[in-house]
Amino acid sequence: MDTRNLLNKRRPTRRQAGHNPALFLFAALLAAAGAAVTYFGFVRTTTGQLADESAWREAELVDPGTRLPALQFLDSLPLASVFIALAVIIAVTLYRKRFSPAVIAIATMAGANLVTQLLKNLLLDRPDRGVITLDFNSLPSGHTTMAASAMAAVFLVSSPRWRPAVAVVGGTYAVLAGSATFFNLWHRPADVVAAFFVVSACTLAGGLIMMRTNRGWNTLPAGSRGAAGGLLTGLCAAAGLVALAFSGAVYAYARWGGGVAGLDGRPLYFWCGLALIVGVGYVLAALGSWLFTQQAGDR
């Protein structure tokens, strides 16, 4: 056998966009599991309810200024995000002269909001665990789902080259919107975190369809999978991990070493909840950026 002839006949294999659908499905299942763990941990247990409710009550005590017009504008972020997303989707549709990406992105956004409403109003309940709190379920947060799913729609219609930047900007927008629902007393931290997981699961399902049906523009030039996009993704992941570590440390101190948090001028559970929102939001944005970049096709 002539080995040289066999080597000469080899050709570089071109990877198609979305070449590993199992990875998308597995990640979507993990996101769904994250939403389930958040629900069972913070709603079905006494310890979780107490931490979540403490964070929400401390948000009311942190600073009365949070309910002044200076920060009330943050309440408009979820609705504003829908108009931003629709404007971007229309612009991209006209530019690419392709209608299917717009349909997939809008369906993903609508699906995430539908899932949230079904979970919150029909499927999930809030049992009485002896914690003084509102007796109805508010998980996942509809406001946060609206903002995060709108940014996810923009992420889906973005070109692979720009997706890392869109993930960071969109993730920041979603974190701000979710944080606003917390410190403006719309939702508890767990409600926001669960919404992030719901949107992530729907985005992964929509992203797989997007890549498999629109492979032409879901490609990257040779040698462009790292560089600036990798740096942005890494910084986003680092910020999220630092926030999660801070949240865990503050919770441990509040639970076992801080005395009665919130009643002595130290709103420990508030900072724990806020850091949890920031951490989960940025980590999910970074993971989404990495996955979609790796699954982009080769030009």
Summary of the structure (lengths in Angstrom):
residues: 299
radius of gyration: 21.2
end to end distance: 33.5
largest distance: 82.0
contacts: 1042
relative contact order: 0.17
helix: 74%
strand: 1%
